[in-house]
Amino acid sequence: MEKRKRILLAKPGLDAHDMGIKLIARALKDAGAEVVYGGIYVTPEEITKTALEEDVDILGLSFHSSTHLVEATKIMKLLREKDRDDLTVVVGGCIPLEDVSDLKKMGVREVFGSGSSLDDIVDFMIQ
């Protein structure tokens, strides 16, 4: 039997717009994933700690504010320090197109901006 994907979803920083991430969490659960919801207002340190403690396969970060580059940089650095730079990190939300390449250069595996298909997000994270 194939192992179910364990996915941590979280909203770093002071961003409280969580309807999208909750919708994605529900869709992932319906698709058979085991979802850990890290919540809103969480720090990079809290997210990294939870990802390690929960032994997740994927870390999904959602941003509605303009802090995605700063927060993702901190999280990727913390994961490297904990020897978990192999963890698949996905970023979604209001991400300007010009920032996608910077996110991918720091190790983010995929970026799903506003208007991304829910099916595409689920397919990528469940594959």
Residue pairs with C-beta under 8 A, 6 or more apart in sequence:
4 32
4 33
4 34
5 28
5 32
5 33
5 34
5 57
5 58
5 125
5 126
6 33
6 34
6 36
6 54
6 55
6 56
6 57
6 58
7 28
7 33
7 34
7 35
7 36
7 56
7 57
7 58
7 59
7 60
7 125
8 35
8 36
8 38
8 47
8 50
8 51
8 54
8 56
8 58
8 59
8 60
9 21
9 24
9 25
9 28
9 35
9 36
9 37
9 38
9 60
9 61
9 62
10 21
10 37
10 38
10 39
10 42
10 47
10 50
10 59
10 60
10 61
10 62
11 17
11 18
11 21
11 38
11 39
11 40
11 41
11 42
11 61
11 62
11 63
11 64
12 42
12 43
12 44
12 47
12 61
12 63
12 67
12 71
12 72
12 75
13 41
13 63
13 65
13 67
13 71
14 41
14 65
14 67
15 40
15 41
15 62
15 63
15 64
15 65
15 67
16 40
16 41
17 64
18 40
18 62
20 62
20 64
20 92
20 93
21 37
21 60
21 62
21 92
22 37
23 118
24 60
24 62
24 92
24 118
24 121
24 122
25 35
25 37
27 118
27 121
27 122
28 35
28 122
28 125
28 126
29 35
31 122
31 126
32 126
33 125
33 126
36 50
36 54
36 56
38 46
38 47
38 50
42 50
44 71
44 74
44 75
44 78
45 78
47 59
47 61
47 75
48 75
48 78
48 79
48 82
48 84
51 59
51 79
51 84
51 87
52 82
52 84
56 87
57 87
57 88
58 87
58 88
58 89
58 90
58 125
59 75
59 79
59 87
59 88
59 89
59 90
60 89
60 90
60 91
60 92
60 125
61 68
61 71
61 72
61 75
61 89
61 90
61 91
61 92
62 91
62 92
62 93
63 71
63 91
63 92
63 93
63 94
63 95
64 93
64 94
65 94
66 94
68 91
68 93
68 95
68 99
68 103
69 99
69 102
69 103
72 89
72 91
72 103
72 106
72 108
73 106
75 89
76 85
76 89
76 106
76 107
76 108
79 85
79 87
79 89
79 107
80 107
85 107
88 109
89 107
89 108
89 109
90 108
90 109
90 110
90 111
90 112
90 124
90 125
91 103
91 108
91 110
91 111
91 112
92 111
92 112
92 113
92 116
92 121
93 112
93 113
93 114
94 113
94 114
95 103
95 111
95 113
95 114
97 113
100 111
100 113
103 111
104 111
110 124
112 120
112 121
112 124
